Amino acid sequence: MALFGSSNAPASSEDVKAAIVKQLQQEAALANARILIAKVNEHCFERCIPAPGSSLSSGEQTCLSSCMEKYISLWNVASKTYVGRATSESKKVGQDIHAMAALGTGNSE
């Protein structure tokens, strides 16, 4: 789908909204990946390479690999937990709004 005009059919507001949401999700994922890489570099490099040189020893390579795997695994668990919690909170808020509307108290002035 073309967002801005290369198609003859006009894009509906829902199509535009979906395209914008998808773009924002992609940008957020890219920003998160950059943060993850920066944190891995910061923490694992400092921990595993006490005296930087022109090459890595086998012990430094092993330490870096292990550190990165652990850090990425922790990042994934934290991300899944956060997304799960945000989703359940969002559903709860939606249910609360729906319940208030059903009671007639959800109207704003």
C-alpha positions in Angstrom: 0.0 0.0 0.0 1.3 3.5 -0.9 0.7 5.9 1.9 0.8 9.2 0.0 -0.6 9.1 -3.4 1.0 6.7 -5.8 -2.1 4.6 -5.8 -5.3 5.9 -7.6 -7.5 4.9 -4.7 -7.5 7.2 -1.7 -6.2 5.7 1.5 -8.8 5.4 4.3 -8.1 7.0 7.6 -7.8 3.4 9.1 -5.1 2.5 6.5 -3.2 5.7 7.3 -3.5 5.0 11.0 -2.3 1.4 10.6 0.7 2.6 8.4 1.7 5.2 11.0 1.4 2.7 13.9 3.5 0.2 12.0 6.1 2.9 11.3 6.2 3.9 14.9 6.6 0.2 16.0 9.5 -0.2 13.6 11.2 2.9 14.9 10.7 1.9 18.5 12.1 -1.6 17.7 15.2 0.0 16.1 15.7 2.4 19.0 15.4 -0.6 21.4 18.0 -2.5 19.4 20.4 0.4 19.5 20.0 0.7 23.3 20.5 -3.0 23.7 23.7 -2.9 21.7 25.0 0.1 23.6 24.3 -1.5 26.9 25.9 -4.8 25.9 29.0 -2.9 24.7 29.1 -0.8 27.8 28.7 -3.6 30.4 30.3 -6.6 28.6 33.3 -4.8 27.3 34.1 -3.3 30.7 33.7 -6.6 32.4 35.5 -8.9 29.9 38.3 -6.8 28.5 40.4 -5.2 31.3 43.2 -4.2 29.1 42.2 -3.5 25.4 44.8 -4.5 22.8 44.9 -5.3 19.1 43.2 -8.6 19.4 41.0 -10.6 21.9 42.2 -13.6 23.8 40.1 -16.7 23.7 39.1 -16.0 27.4 38.0 -12.5 26.4 36.0 -13.9 23.5 34.3 -16.5 25.7 33.5 -13.9 28.3 32.0 -11.5 25.7 29.9 -14.3 24.2 28.6 -15.4 27.5 28.0 -11.9 28.7 26.1 -10.9 25.6 23.9 -14.1 25.7 23.0 -13.4 29.3 22.3 -9.7 28.7 20.2 -10.4 25.6 18.3 -13.2 27.4 17.6 -10.8 30.3 16.5 -8.1 27.9 14.1 -10.5 26.2 12.5 -11.6 29.5 12.2 -8.0 30.7 10.7 -6.9 27.4 8.1 -9.8 27.3 7.2 -9.1 30.9 6.7 -5.4 30.2 4.6 -6.0 27.1 2.5 -8.5 28.9 1.9 -6.1 31.8 1.2 -3.2 29.5 -1.3 -5.3 27.5 -3.1 -6.5 30.6 -3.3 -2.9 32.0 -4.6 -1.7 28.7 -7.3 -4.3 28.6 -8.2 -3.5 32.2 -8.5 0.2 31.4 -10.7 -0.7 28.4 -12.9 -2.9 30.5 -13.2 -0.2 33.1 -14.2 2.4 30.5 -16.7 -0.1 29.0 -18.2 -0.8 32.4 -18.5 2.9 33.2 -20.2 3.6 29.8 -22.6 0.7 30.5 -23.5 2.4 33.8 -24.0 5.7 32.1 -21.1 7.4 34.0 -18.6 7.3 31.1 -19.8 10.4 29.4 -17.5 13.4 29.5 -18.8 16.9 29.8 
